[in-house]
Amino acid sequence: MSRHCPFRLSTLLTVSAAALALLTPASVLPLRAQTTPQQTAQQAALSDNAKTDNKTDNKPEQKPAAESTPPQTAPTAAANPTAQKGITGKAIDKVKDVAKSAGDIFSRVPCLPPKGAAKSMGSLPRVANKLVAGQPVVIVAFGSSSTAGYGATSPEFNYPNRLAAQLRRQYPTADISVINAGKGGEDAPEMMKRLQTAVIDMRPDLVIWQVGTNAVLRNLDPGETAKLVEEGIARIQAVGADVVLIDPQYSPRVNEHAESAGKMMKLLNKTAELRKVGVFPRFAVMKDWHERQAIPIENFVIADGLHMSDWGYACFAQLLGDDIIKSVGQIKLGVNVPSDVRAYRPM
């Protein structure tokens, strides 16, 4: 009898191991991404960015499987050693991972500021004071499809999410929320109808308002657009929020309406100067990419000739974030920024 016991014991162990594998939750088994090598590289580069920034969209989204909460079994805990770290350790790891992912998208083409002298976007007193006081900061990205992120391969590549990640890297102890209030196809007339619910009711500290592109494409009167924008800025300022305007993008379809686009940008700049708010000149920045930095248009605009690519959104967000950080730094240092430099111009 004793000579046969080892055989039966080994057989039992083999069967038990197979049964255990079948009963193990899917969340602790390795997954294989069915993607191309290029997609795999992009997803790996920005996976932490997606986890950090999914909350920036004002619409509820499904969380990735990696963020779901699995049953608290021993194998799951063992497979997730980060969960056993303290709060400080988690925060440090998150900052390191997000910082690494931020540069990966620029590995082939770097994101450089426009050549030549550039003025500051100006002061953002509400945001700066909130950061100094250690209070939560709410930013609303208001606009149309290029704010919503049309053309990006996934939500983490849209500009509000990229901006949120950058600001959290810069201010790791701050509670910063970036709400995506972009809606495709809209311009000033439609945006004004939802200004209260989409923007003012969010109690923002900063509103980044991208406007004017669809007005140019529809041949709407730039003067009427400017009047609506001025009215909207006044309403936003009445609740104490800082404001930054974003003008149309440099792209083939916008360039087909060069005269209208030129008038739109002049009037938006004039409106910004009257209301003492910042302007990020997206058109001039993107034109600099192509004409001075010799970056092909297809690197930052998708095939429809209008919307920005992953790289375009990322570099746009990076430069915008740099200006916000600089503006906040001026307030923190007590720099008195005169009104004539509040309208940022890269040329």
ABEGO torsion letter per residue (X at the ends): XAAAAAAAAAAAAAAAAAAAAAABBAAABBBBBBBBAAAAAAAAAAAAAAAAAAAABABBBBBBAAABBBBBBAAAAAABAAAABBAAAAAAAAAAAAAAAAAAAAAABBBBBBBEBBBBAEBBAAAAAAAAAGBBBBBBBBEBAAAAGBGBABAAABAAAAAAAAAAAABAABBBBBBBABBBGBBAAAAAAAAAAAAAAAGBABBBBBBGAAAAAAGBBAAAAAAAAAAAAAAAAAAGBBBBBBBBBBBAAAAABAAAAAAAAAAAAAAAAAAGBBBBBAAAAAAAAAAAAGBBAAAABBAAGABBBAAAAAAAAAAAAAAAAAAAAAAAAGBBBBAAAABBBAX
